Amino acid sequence: MVILNPNDVVDGYTVECFIKKGIYNGTYRVADKDGVSYFMKLYDLEIVPDSMKENGEVREIAYSRKVNNEYVISHHADGHVTLSDGREYSYIVTRFFKGKLLNAVHQSAS
């Protein structure tokens, strides 16, 4: 599910690179107009099951707006976009952290 390419722009965020493919989403490092890097998760609404939605919205996005905890990656922005493929997507933008992904750390510890 590599939907976005480097230099694509989604609501003012420029894609720097693809990070990882999920079942219902793709993740990217993006930058705002000031060059600050963020993490974007882009959900394909055609394949996200209703069980992962609340009032038509991806539950993870709705919940992330409510969480305010120093130990949880902070919500920065979210929205909806229709891309050139004609499909609708929801996205969430959070603080970007440098380092290994949690699953990579877990695999190396096994």
N, C-alpha and C positions, 0 to 999 in steps of 0.2 A: 504494500500500500504506500508506495512513494508517490504522493500526490503533488507535493511542492518541490521545486528545484531551487538551488542557490540563486539568489537575487529576485525570486518571486516576492511580491509584496502582498500582505494580508492586513488590511486596516491599519496601515502605517508601520507594520513590522516587516522587516526585510529578512528573508530566510538566509541564514549563513550556512547551515548544513543539516542534512537528515541525520537523526540519531538512531531511531529504532522503530520497527514495525510492531504494532499490536494487532489483536484480532479485529478491533473496531476502530482503531486510530493509528495515526503516525505521529512521531514526536520529532521535534526540530529545535535547533538553536536558532533564535531570531534576534534581531537587533532593532531597537527603536531609532527614531530620527537622530538621537544624540549619540548613537553607537553603543548604547548599553545593551549587553546581552541578556536574553531571557530564554526560558524554556516554553515551547508551545506544544500543546497536545491538540491535534486536529481530529475530531470525531466525524466519521461518515454516518450521517443520520439515517441513510437508507438501510444500514446493516446493524446499527445499535438496537438491541432488542428492547421492547417496551419495559421489560423488567429492570432495565438500567436507567429508566427515565422516570421523572416525577413531574406531573403536569406538562408533559411534552418536552421537558428539558433534561439533558443528561445529568443524572443525579450527582456525579462527582463535581461537576461545575457548580451546581446549586449549593452543595455542601461546602465547597471550598470558600465561597464568599462569607460563610458564617464562622469559619475557624480563625481564631486569632491566638496563636500559640507559638512561642519562640522556637519550639522543637519541630514545627511543621512548616514545610515550604510555603511561603506566603503567596496568596492570590494577588495578581497584579491587574489583570483585565480578562474579559471574556467577550464572546460575541458570536454572531452567525454570519456566514459568508456563502455566496454561491460562486463556485469557481468555473473556470472555462469549460469543464466537462459537463456543466449544467446541473450538477448535483449540489445539494445543500450540506453544509458542514457546520458544526459548532466547534468552537475552540476555547481553550483556556490558556492564559499566559501566566507563568509563575516566575519567581526568582530563579535565576540560573546558578547552579553550583558546579564547580569544577571537581573532577574526580571520577572514580569508577562508579558505574551503576550498581545499585544494591544487588541485583542478581549476579553480577560479575564478582563482587566481593564474596557472596555466598558460595558461588561455585569454586572459587579459589581456596576457600576454607575447607571444602569437603575433601 
